[in-house]
Amino acid sequence: MIQLTTPTSSGHRIHYVSPQNIARVTEAGASSAWHGIRSLVRTFDGAVLECSETAQEIFDAIAKAKEQT
């Protein structure tokens, strides 16, 4: 499992996601970054998480999790 953080109006929310369920990670645009959203994570079940981590940070976490299995 990897930990992802999504900004909220009252702080942040932490999500734990299986790397095998992540379909795509995309770097967020400038307007999203203004609100603390640095990447978009799409899962195979259709969920979209607007995350505080960069796409590279998430990629590294996925690679590390896969090495451990």
C-alpha positions in Angstrom: 0.0 0.0 0.0 1.1 3.6 -0.6 0.0 6.7 1.2 -1.6 9.5 -0.7 -2.7 12.9 0.7 -5.5 15.0 -0.6 -6.0 18.6 0.5 -9.4 19.5 2.0 -10.8 22.8 3.2 -10.0 21.8 6.8 -6.5 20.4 6.2 -5.9 17.1 4.4 -7.1 13.5 4.1 -4.9 10.5 3.9 -5.7 7.6 1.6 -4.0 4.2 1.4 -4.0 2.8 -2.1 -2.8 -0.5 -3.6 -0.2 0.3 -6.3 -1.8 -2.4 -8.5 -5.1 -0.4 -8.5 -3.5 2.8 -9.9 -4.2 3.2 -13.6 -2.6 6.6 -14.2 -0.8 9.4 -12.5 -0.8 12.9 -14.1 0.9 16.1 -13.0 -1.8 18.7 -12.2 -2.0 22.0 -13.9 -1.0 25.4 -12.5 -4.5 26.3 -11.4 -4.8 23.1 -9.4 -1.4 23.6 -7.8 -2.6 26.9 -6.4 -5.0 24.9 -4.3 -2.4 22.4 -3.2 -3.2 19.7 -5.8 0.1 18.6 -7.4 -1.1 15.4 -9.2 -4.2 13.4 -10.3 -4.3 9.7 -9.6 -6.9 7.6 -11.4 -7.7 4.1 -10.3 -9.0 1.2 -12.3 -12.3 1.4 -10.5 -12.8 5.0 -11.8 -11.9 6.9 -8.7 -9.9 10.1 -9.1 -7.7 11.4 -6.2 -6.4 15.0 -6.3 -3.1 14.6 -4.4 -0.6 16.8 -2.7 2.3 14.6 -3.8 3.9 15.2 -7.2 3.5 12.6 -10.0 7.2 11.7 -9.5 6.8 11.2 -5.8 3.9 8.8 -6.4 5.8 7.0 -9.2 8.7 6.5 -6.8 6.4 5.2 -4.1 4.8 2.7 -6.5 8.2 1.5 -7.6 9.3 1.0 -4.0 6.1 -0.9 -3.1 6.6 -3.2 -6.1 10.2 -3.9 -5.0 9.0 -5.0 -1.6 6.6 -7.6 -3.0 
